[in-house]
Amino acid sequence: MPAHPTGQGPAPISTSIPTAPQAVFLPPPPPPLAIPDLYVPQAAPATGASPLALRRTIADTDLTVHPLALGTSVFGWTADGATSHRILDRHRDLAGNFLDTADSYTSGRSEVIIGSWLRSRRTRDSTVIATKIGKNLDNPGLSSRSIIGAVHASLDRLGTDYIDLLHFHFDDPTVPLEESLGAVDVLMRRGQVRYLAASNFSAERLMEARVLAANGLPRFVALQTQYSLLHRTAFESSLALVTRAQGMAVLPYFALAHGFLAGRYRSKTDLEKTTRSSRGARYRNRSGFRVLAVLDRIAEEHEAPPAAIAIAWLLARGPVVAPVASASQPEQVDALVTAAGIRLTRSDMVDLDRISA
């Protein structure tokens, strides 16, 4: 663990942002890449294994995380503060240690709730915090000024002096990527950010970032992107090739397709007048129900809920380290965490791949 700032407050940050050298040495072109076989058989966890046996390490970091990142976008929205704390308690009790948030979730309220839980439970040292910046209206975009302001604001809300994994929430084409990476370099040197990740970046921008990293700027160690049984094409084309070539961890979001793959919206009466249910309702069509039927069958064979099977499918994909999924009630956490202990058979994977293609 790197040393973190101490004292009465953060020292002034220099406004001089380091840049990469003028001479850019391009790596040799890679050999032609075939579409990879994304299925990687996972070893079944031993009965009675320690929770640490269900950890995965994000490559080129010392971040060892549970294979399920608890999404917290519902905190302060469909889950109030007390309910959010119970969700976090249940996640911790089931050996979870990886939390995903953003400075824009409920205008920062999600980070405030997490921060109060970390203080009350004294769990900061055992928790890996990933947060995203770039969408909060107080510090929009990825200019050096916005990045530094956003990180300081997130640190205040979280009640901590460092962020384990900082994501650029979206690409910002109005700002040179070199400037954005340079701002993070300042924060890393101060110990306020440990590692950097991208969210919703294109394959082309990831390759550009890698060239800049080869010249001394921070590199993306992970990518957060939409990926599920009902949303495959965007990732499995160019993004799969680039993340594998760069050794990046993949952290899929909307892993349950807004709750549809958990079986929450089987009939119209299940739909509520909320943004979440309206998004999940878009999958209530013939192809969506075909996928859900196969999930139900495999779930019954494994004596597990459909949500766990949907996440286990992601966990069996080569570059995936930890899908991001959220819960609005503590009892929903169990199905999410259960996925880490499920070993799908080759037949299961073939059936799921075929029905969701």
C-alpha positions as a Markdown table, in Angstrom:
| # | Residue | x | y | z |
|---|---|---|---|---|
| 1 | Met | 0.0 | 0.0 | 0.0 |
| 2 | Pro | 1.5 | 3.3 | -1.0 |
| 3 | Ala | 1.9 | 6.1 | 1.5 |
| 4 | His | -1.0 | 8.4 | 1.6 |
| 5 | Pro | -1.2 | 12.1 | 2.5 |
| 6 | Thr | -1.5 | 13.0 | 6.1 |
| 7 | Gly | -1.9 | 16.2 | 8.1 |
| 8 | Gln | -4.5 | 18.9 | 8.3 |
| 9 | Gly | -5.4 | 18.9 | 4.6 |
| 10 | Pro | -4.1 | 18.2 | 1.1 |
| 11 | Ala | -1.0 | 20.1 | 0.0 |
| 12 | Pro | -1.4 | 22.5 | -2.9 |
| 13 | Ile | -1.3 | 20.8 | -6.2 |
| 14 | Ser | 0.9 | 22.1 | -8.9 |
| 15 | Thr | -1.0 | 23.3 | -12.0 |
| 16 | Ser | 1.9 | 22.1 | -14.1 |
| 17 | Ile | 0.7 | 18.9 | -15.8 |
| 18 | Pro | 3.5 | 16.6 | -17.1 |
| 19 | Thr | 3.3 | 15.7 | -20.6 |
| 20 | Ala | 4.8 | 12.9 | -22.7 |
| 21 | Pro | 8.0 | 13.5 | -24.6 |
| 22 | Gln | 7.7 | 15.0 | -28.1 |
| 23 | Ala | 9.2 | 11.9 | -29.7 |
| 24 | Val | 6.6 | 9.2 | -29.8 |
| 25 | Phe | 8.0 | 5.7 | -30.5 |
| 26 | Leu | 5.2 | 3.5 | -31.9 |
| 27 | Pro | 5.4 | -0.2 | -31.0 |
| 28 | Pro | 5.7 | -2.6 | -33.9 |
| 29 | Pro | 2.4 | -3.5 | -35.5 |
| 30 | Pro | 0.8 | -6.6 | -33.9 |
| 31 | Pro | 0.3 | -9.7 | -35.9 |
| 32 | Pro | -3.2 | -10.2 | -37.3 |
| 33 | Leu | -5.6 | -11.1 | -34.6 |
| 34 | Ala | -8.4 | -13.7 | -34.9 |
| 35 | Ile | -11.5 | -13.4 | -32.9 |
| 36 | Pro | -10.5 | -15.0 | -29.5 |
| 37 | Asp | -12.2 | -17.9 | -27.9 |
| 38 | Leu | -13.6 | -15.9 | -24.9 |
| 39 | Tyr | -14.6 | -19.0 | -23.0 |
| 40 | Val | -12.0 | -19.9 | -20.3 |
| 41 | Pro | -13.0 | -22.8 | -18.0 |
| 42 | Gln | -13.0 | -21.7 | -14.4 |
| 43 | Ala | -11.9 | -24.0 | -11.6 |
| 44 | Ala | -14.7 | -24.9 | -9.2 |
| 45 | Pro | -14.0 | -23.5 | -5.7 |
| 46 | Ala | -13.2 | -26.0 | -3.1 |
| 47 | Thr | -15.9 | -26.8 | -0.6 |
| 48 | Gly | -15.3 | -24.7 | 2.5 |
| 49 | Ala | -12.7 | -22.7 | 0.7 |
| 50 | Ser | -11.6 | -19.4 | 2.3 |
| 51 | Pro | -13.3 | -16.3 | 0.9 |
| 52 | Leu | -9.8 | -15.3 | -0.3 |
| 53 | Ala | -10.0 | -18.2 | -2.7 |
| 54 | Leu | -12.7 | -16.3 | -4.6 |
| 55 | Arg | -10.5 | -13.3 | -5.3 |
| 56 | Arg | -9.1 | -12.2 | -8.6 |
| 57 | Thr | -6.2 | -9.8 | -9.2 |
| 58 | Ile | -6.5 | -6.9 | -11.7 |
| 59 | Ala | -3.4 | -7.3 | -13.8 |
| 60 | Asp | -0.4 | -5.1 | -13.2 |
| 61 | Thr | -1.9 | -3.9 | -9.8 |
| 62 | Asp | -2.1 | -5.2 | -6.3 |
| 63 | Leu | -5.9 | -4.9 | -6.3 |
| 64 | Thr | -7.3 | -8.3 | -5.3 |
| 65 | Val | -11.1 | -8.2 | -5.6 |
| 66 | His | -14.1 | -10.4 | -5.2 |
| 67 | Pro | -15.4 | -11.5 | -8.7 |
| 68 | Leu | -18.5 | -9.4 | -8.2 |
| 69 | Ala | -18.3 | -5.6 | -8.0 |
| 70 | Leu | -21.3 | -4.2 | -6.1 |
| 71 | Gly | -22.8 | -1.4 | -8.1 |
| 72 | Thr | -24.0 | 1.5 | -6.0 |
| 73 | Ser | -25.9 | 3.6 | -8.6 |
| 74 | Val | -29.2 | 2.9 | -6.7 |
| 75 | Phe | -27.8 | 4.4 | -3.4 |
| 76 | Gly | -29.8 | 7.5 | -2.6 |
| 77 | Trp | -32.2 | 6.7 | -5.4 |
| 78 | Thr | -34.2 | 3.5 | -5.1 |
| 79 | Ala | -32.3 | 2.6 | -1.9 |
| 80 | Asp | -32.2 | 5.1 | 1.0 |
| 81 | Gly | -29.2 | 5.5 | 3.3 |
| 82 | Ala | -30.3 | 2.9 | 5.8 |
| 83 | Thr | -31.1 | 0.3 | 3.1 |
| 84 | Ser | -27.9 | 1.0 | 1.4 |
| 85 | His | -25.9 | 0.3 | 4.6 |
| 86 | Arg | -27.7 | -3.0 | 5.0 |
| 87 | Ile | -26.9 | -3.9 | 1.3 |
| 88 | Leu | -23.2 | -3.0 | 2.0 |
| 89 | Asp | -23.3 | -5.1 | 5.2 |
| 90 | Arg | -24.7 | -8.1 | 3.4 |
| 91 | His | -22.1 | -7.8 | 0.6 |
| 92 | Arg | -19.3 | -7.6 | 3.2 |
| 93 | Asp | -20.7 | -10.6 | 5.1 |
| 94 | Leu | -20.6 | -12.6 | 1.9 |
| 95 | Ala | -16.9 | -11.8 | 1.4 |
| 96 | Gly | -17.5 | -9.0 | -1.1 |
| 97 | Asn | -14.8 | -6.2 | -1.1 |
| 98 | Phe | -15.2 | -4.4 | -4.4 |
| 99 | Leu | -17.5 | -1.3 | -4.6 |
| 100 | Asp | -18.3 | 0.6 | -7.8 |
| 101 | Thr | -19.6 | 4.2 | -7.7 |
| 102 | Ala | -19.4 | 7.5 | -9.5 |
| 103 | Asp | -19.4 | 11.2 | -8.7 |
| 104 | Ser | -22.5 | 11.6 | -10.7 |
| 105 | Tyr | -24.6 | 8.9 | -9.1 |
| 106 | Thr | -27.4 | 10.7 | -7.4 |
| 107 | Ser | -25.3 | 13.9 | -7.7 |
| 108 | Gly | -22.6 | 12.4 | -5.4 |
| 109 | Arg | -25.0 | 11.0 | -2.8 |
| 110 | Ser | -23.9 | 7.4 | -3.5 |
| 111 | Glu | -20.3 | 8.3 | -2.6 |
| 112 | Val | -21.5 | 10.1 | 0.6 |
| 113 | Ile | -23.5 | 6.9 | 1.7 |
| 114 | Ile | -20.4 | 4.7 | 1.0 |
| 115 | Gly | -18.2 | 7.1 | 2.9 |
| 116 | Ser | -20.5 | 7.0 | 6.0 |
| 117 | Trp | -20.6 | 3.2 | 5.8 |
| 118 | Leu | -16.8 | 3.0 | 5.6 |
| 119 | Arg | -16.4 | 5.2 | 8.7 |
| 120 | Ser | -19.1 | 3.5 | 10.8 |
| 121 | Arg | -17.8 | -0.1 | 9.9 |
| 122 | Arg | -14.1 | 0.8 | 9.8 |
| 123 | Thr | -13.7 | -1.1 | 6.6 |
| 124 | Arg | -11.7 | 1.2 | 4.4 |
| 125 | Asp | -8.5 | -0.8 | 4.4 |
| 126 | Ser | -10.4 | -4.0 | 3.4 |
| 127 | Thr | -12.5 | -2.4 | 0.7 |
| 128 | Val | -11.5 | -1.6 | -2.9 |
| 129 | Ile | -13.2 | 1.6 | -4.1 |
| 130 | Ala | -13.7 | 2.3 | -7.7 |
| 131 | Thr | -15.3 | 5.6 | -8.7 |
| 132 | Lys | -15.9 | 7.4 | -12.0 |
| 133 | Ile | -15.5 | 11.1 | -12.8 |
| 134 | Gly | -16.4 | 13.3 | -15.7 |
| 135 | Lys | -20.2 | 13.5 | -15.5 |
| 136 | Asn | -20.7 | 15.5 | -12.3 |
| 137 | Leu | -21.9 | 19.0 | -13.3 |
| 138 | Asp | -19.6 | 20.6 | -10.8 |
| 139 | Asn | -16.5 | 19.1 | -12.6 |
| 140 | Pro | -17.6 | 18.1 | -16.0 |
| 141 | Gly | -15.4 | 16.5 | -18.6 |
| 142 | Leu | -11.8 | 15.4 | -18.5 |
| 143 | Ser | -9.8 | 18.7 | -18.5 |
| 144 | Ser | -6.9 | 18.7 | -16.0 |
| 145 | Arg | -8.9 | 21.3 | -13.9 |
| 146 | Ser | -12.0 | 19.1 | -13.8 |
| 147 | Ile | -10.1 | 15.9 | -13.0 |
| 148 | Ile | -8.3 | 17.4 | -10.1 |
| 149 | Gly | -11.5 | 19.1 | -8.8 |
| 150 | Ala | -13.6 | 15.9 | -9.2 |
| 151 | Val | -11.1 | 13.7 | -7.4 |
| 152 | His | -10.8 | 16.1 | -4.5 |
| 153 | Ala | -14.6 | 16.2 | -4.2 |
| 154 | Ser | -14.9 | 12.4 | -4.4 |
| 155 | Leu | -12.3 | 12.0 | -1.7 |
| 156 | Asp | -14.3 | 14.4 | 0.5 |
| 157 | Arg | -17.5 | 12.6 | 0.0 |
| 158 | Leu | -16.0 | 9.1 | 0.5 |
| 159 | Gly | -14.1 | 10.3 | 3.6 |
| 160 | Thr | -10.8 | 8.8 | 2.4 |
| 161 | Asp | -7.5 | 10.1 | 1.2 |
| 162 | Tyr | -7.1 | 7.8 | -1.8 |
| 163 | Ile | -9.1 | 6.1 | -4.5 |
| 164 | Asp | -8.1 | 2.6 | -5.5 |
| 165 | Leu | -9.4 | 2.6 | -9.1 |
| 166 | Leu | -10.3 | 5.9 | -10.8 |
| 167 | His | -12.4 | 5.6 | -14.0 |
| 168 | Phe | -12.8 | 8.2 | -16.7 |
| 169 | His | -16.6 | 7.8 | -16.9 |
| 170 | Phe | -16.8 | 8.7 | -20.6 |
| 171 | Asp | -14.3 | 9.8 | -23.2 |
| 172 | Asp | -14.0 | 13.5 | -23.7 |
| 173 | Pro | -12.9 | 14.3 | -27.3 |
| 174 | Thr | -12.7 | 18.0 | -26.5 |
| 175 | Val | -9.6 | 17.5 | -24.3 |
| 176 | Pro | -6.3 | 16.0 | -25.5 |
| 177 | Leu | -6.0 | 12.6 | -23.9 |
| 178 | Glu | -2.4 | 13.5 | -23.0 |
| 179 | Glu | -3.7 | 16.3 | -20.8 |
| 180 | Ser | -6.2 | 14.0 | -19.0 |
| 181 | Leu | -3.6 | 11.4 | -18.3 |
| 182 | Gly | -1.1 | 14.0 | -17.2 |
| 183 | Ala | -3.6 | 15.3 | -14.5 |
| 184 | Val | -4.0 | 11.7 | -13.2 |
| 185 | Asp | -0.2 | 11.4 | -13.1 |
| 186 | Val | -0.1 | 14.4 | -10.7 |
| 187 | Leu | -2.8 | 12.7 | -8.5 |
| 188 | Met | -0.9 | 9.4 | -8.5 |
| 189 | Arg | 2.3 | 11.0 | -7.5 |
| 190 | Arg | 0.5 | 12.4 | -4.5 |
| 191 | Gly | -1.0 | 9.0 | -3.6 |
| 192 | Gln | -4.6 | 10.2 | -4.1 |
| 193 | Val | -5.2 | 7.8 | -7.0 |
| 194 | Arg | -3.7 | 4.4 | -7.1 |
| 195 | Tyr | -4.7 | 3.1 | -10.5 |
| 196 | Leu | -6.5 | 4.4 | -13.6 |
| 197 | Ala | -9.3 | 2.8 | -15.7 |
| 198 | Ala | -11.5 | 3.7 | -18.6 |
| 199 | Ser | -15.3 | 3.5 | -19.0 |
| 200 | Asn | -17.1 | 3.6 | -22.3 |
| 201 | Phe | -14.0 | 4.2 | -24.3 |
| 202 | Ser | -13.6 | 3.1 | -27.9 |
| 203 | Ala | -11.0 | 0.6 | -29.1 |
| 204 | Glu | -9.3 | 3.3 | -31.0 |
| 205 | Arg | -8.9 | 5.6 | -28.0 |
| 206 | Leu | -7.7 | 2.7 | -25.8 |
| 207 | Met | -4.9 | 2.2 | -28.4 |
| 208 | Glu | -4.0 | 5.9 | -28.4 |
| 209 | Ala | -3.9 | 5.8 | -24.6 |
| 210 | Arg | -1.5 | 2.8 | -24.7 |
| 211 | Val | 0.9 | 4.7 | -26.9 |
| 212 | Leu | 0.9 | 7.6 | -24.4 |
| 213 | Ala | 1.4 | 5.2 | -21.5 |
| 214 | Ala | 4.4 | 3.7 | -23.3 |
| 215 | Asn | 6.0 | 7.2 | -23.1 |
| 216 | Gly | 5.5 | 7.5 | -19.3 |
| 217 | Leu | 1.9 | 8.6 | -18.7 |
| 218 | Pro | -0.5 | 6.5 | -16.6 |
| 219 | Arg | -2.0 | 3.5 | -18.3 |
| 220 | Phe | -5.5 | 2.1 | -18.2 |
| 221 | Val | -5.5 | -1.2 | -16.2 |
| 222 | Ala | -9.2 | -1.9 | -16.7 |
| 223 | Leu | -12.2 | -1.1 | -18.9 |
| 224 | Gln | -15.7 | -0.8 | -17.7 |
| 225 | Thr | -18.1 | -1.4 | -20.6 |
| 226 | Gln | -21.7 | -2.7 | -21.2 |
| 227 | Tyr | -21.6 | -6.4 | -21.7 |
| 228 | Ser | -24.2 | -9.1 | -20.9 |
| 229 | Leu | -26.0 | -12.0 | -22.5 |
| 230 | Leu | -28.3 | -9.4 | -24.2 |
| 231 | His | -25.6 | -7.0 | -25.2 |
| 232 | Arg | -22.6 | -8.8 | -26.7 |
| 233 | Thr | -21.7 | -7.4 | -30.2 |
| 234 | Ala | -20.2 | -4.1 | -29.1 |
| 235 | Phe | -17.7 | -5.7 | -26.8 |
| 236 | Glu | -16.9 | -9.0 | -28.6 |
| 237 | Ser | -15.7 | -7.2 | -31.7 |
| 238 | Ser | -12.9 | -4.7 | -31.4 |
| 239 | Leu | -13.0 | -4.1 | -27.6 |
| 240 | Ala | -12.4 | -7.8 | -26.9 |
| 241 | Leu | -9.3 | -7.8 | -29.1 |
| 242 | Val | -7.8 | -4.6 | -27.7 |
| 243 | Thr | -8.4 | -5.4 | -24.0 |
| 244 | Arg | -6.9 | -8.9 | -24.4 |
| 245 | Ala | -3.9 | -7.5 | -26.3 |
| 246 | Gln | -3.3 | -4.9 | -23.6 |
| 247 | Gly | -3.9 | -7.2 | -20.7 |
| 248 | Met | -6.7 | -5.0 | -19.4 |
| 249 | Ala | -9.3 | -6.3 | -16.9 |
| 250 | Val | -12.9 | -6.1 | -18.1 |
| 251 | Leu | -15.6 | -5.0 | -15.7 |
| 252 | Pro | -18.9 | -5.3 | -17.4 |
| 253 | Tyr | -21.8 | -3.1 | -16.3 |
| 254 | Phe | -25.5 | -3.7 | -16.8 |
| 255 | Ala | -24.5 | -7.3 | -16.3 |
| 256 | Leu | -28.2 | -8.2 | -15.6 |
| 257 | Ala | -29.7 | -6.0 | -18.4 |
| 258 | His | -31.3 | -3.7 | -15.9 |
| 259 | Gly | -32.7 | -6.6 | -13.9 |
| 260 | Phe | -34.3 | -8.5 | -16.9 |
| 261 | Leu | -31.8 | -11.4 | -16.6 |
| 262 | Ala | -32.7 | -11.7 | -12.9 |
| 263 | Gly | -36.2 | -12.5 | -14.0 |
| 264 | Arg | -37.7 | -9.3 | -12.5 |
| 265 | Tyr | -39.9 | -8.4 | -15.5 |
| 266 | Arg | -41.5 | -11.5 | -16.7 |
| 267 | Ser | -45.0 | -9.9 | -17.0 |
| 268 | Lys | -46.3 | -6.4 | -17.4 |
| 269 | Thr | -47.5 | -6.4 | -13.8 |
| 270 | Asp | -43.8 | -6.7 | -12.7 |
| 271 | Leu | -43.0 | -3.3 | -14.3 |
| 272 | Glu | -42.9 | -0.3 | -12.0 |
| 273 | Lys | -43.0 | 3.3 | -13.1 |
| 274 | Thr | -39.3 | 3.8 | -12.7 |
| 275 | Thr | -36.4 | 4.5 | -15.0 |
| 276 | Arg | -34.8 | 1.1 | -14.1 |
| 277 | Ser | -37.9 | -0.9 | -15.0 |
| 278 | Ser | -38.5 | 1.0 | -18.2 |
| 279 | Arg | -35.0 | 0.1 | -19.3 |
| 280 | Gly | -35.4 | -3.5 | -18.3 |
| 281 | Ala | -38.7 | -3.6 | -20.2 |
| 282 | Arg | -37.0 | -3.1 | -23.5 |
| 283 | Tyr | -35.8 | -6.7 | -23.4 |
| 284 | Arg | -39.4 | -8.0 | -23.0 |
| 285 | Asn | -39.4 | -9.5 | -26.5 |
| 286 | Arg | -39.1 | -12.8 | -28.2 |
| 287 | Ser | -35.3 | -13.0 | -28.1 |
| 288 | Gly | -35.1 | -11.7 | -24.6 |
| 289 | Phe | -37.6 | -14.4 | -23.3 |
| 290 | Arg | -35.7 | -17.1 | -25.2 |
| 291 | Val | -32.5 | -16.2 | -23.3 |
| 292 | Leu | -34.4 | -16.1 | -20.0 |
| 293 | Ala | -35.9 | -19.5 | -20.7 |
| 294 | Val | -32.4 | -21.1 | -21.1 |
| 295 | Leu | -31.2 | -19.2 | -18.0 |
| 296 | Asp | -34.1 | -20.6 | -16.0 |
| 297 | Arg | -33.3 | -24.2 | -17.1 |
| 298 | Ile | -29.6 | -23.9 | -16.3 |
| 299 | Ala | -30.3 | -22.2 | -13.1 |
| 300 | Glu | -32.6 | -25.1 | -12.0 |
| 301 | Glu | -29.8 | -27.6 | -12.8 |
| 302 | His | -27.4 | -25.6 | -10.7 |
| 303 | Glu | -29.9 | -24.9 | -8.0 |
| 304 | Ala | -29.1 | -21.2 | -8.4 |
| 305 | Pro | -31.1 | -18.1 | -9.3 |
| 306 | Pro | -31.1 | -16.9 | -13.0 |
| 307 | Ala | -29.1 | -13.7 | -12.0 |
| 308 | Ala | -26.2 | -15.9 | -10.7 |
| 309 | Ile | -26.1 | -17.9 | -14.0 |
| 310 | Ala | -26.0 | -14.7 | -16.0 |
| 311 | Ile | -23.1 | -13.4 | -14.0 |
| 312 | Ala | -21.3 | -16.8 | -14.0 |
| 313 | Trp | -21.5 | -16.7 | -17.8 |
| 314 | Leu | -19.6 | -13.4 | -17.8 |
| 315 | Leu | -17.1 | -14.7 | -15.3 |
| 316 | Ala | -16.3 | -17.6 | -17.7 |
| 317 | Arg | -15.3 | -15.1 | -20.4 |
| 318 | Gly | -11.5 | -14.8 | -20.6 |
| 319 | Pro | -10.9 | -11.0 | -19.9 |
| 320 | Val | -13.7 | -10.5 | -17.4 |
| 321 | Val | -12.5 | -10.0 | -13.8 |
| 322 | Ala | -15.6 | -8.7 | -12.0 |
| 323 | Pro | -19.0 | -7.8 | -13.5 |
| 324 | Val | -20.8 | -4.9 | -11.9 |
| 325 | Ala | -24.3 | -5.5 | -10.6 |
| 326 | Ser | -26.4 | -3.6 | -8.1 |
| 327 | Ala | -29.1 | -4.6 | -5.6 |
| 328 | Ser | -32.0 | -2.5 | -4.2 |
| 329 | Gln | -32.5 | -4.8 | -1.2 |
| 330 | Pro | -30.0 | -6.8 | 1.0 |
| 331 | Glu | -31.6 | -10.1 | 0.1 |
| 332 | Gln | -30.8 | -9.5 | -3.6 |
| 333 | Val | -27.0 | -9.5 | -2.9 |
| 334 | Asp | -26.9 | -13.3 | -2.3 |
| 335 | Ala | -27.8 | -14.1 | -5.9 |
| 336 | Leu | -25.1 | -11.8 | -7.2 |
| 337 | Val | -22.3 | -13.1 | -5.0 |
| 338 | Thr | -23.4 | -16.7 | -5.5 |
| 339 | Ala | -22.2 | -16.5 | -9.1 |
| 340 | Ala | -18.6 | -16.5 | -8.1 |
| 341 | Gly | -18.9 | -20.1 | -6.9 |
| 342 | Ile | -20.7 | -21.5 | -10.0 |
| 343 | Arg | -18.8 | -23.5 | -12.6 |
| 344 | Leu | -20.8 | -23.6 | -15.8 |
| 345 | Thr | -20.2 | -26.6 | -18.0 |
| 346 | Arg | -19.0 | -26.4 | -21.6 |
| 347 | Ser | -22.6 | -27.4 | -22.6 |
| 348 | Asp | -24.0 | -24.6 | -20.5 |
| 349 | Met | -21.8 | -22.1 | -22.2 |
| 350 | Val | -22.6 | -23.4 | -25.7 |
| 351 | Asp | -26.4 | -23.2 | -25.0 |
| 352 | Leu | -26.1 | -19.6 | -23.6 |
| 353 | Asp | -23.8 | -18.5 | -26.4 |
| 354 | Arg | -26.1 | -19.9 | -29.1 |
| 355 | Ile | -29.3 | -18.4 | -27.7 |
| 356 | Ser | -27.8 | -15.0 | -27.0 |
| 357 | Ala | -25.9 | -14.6 | -30.3 |
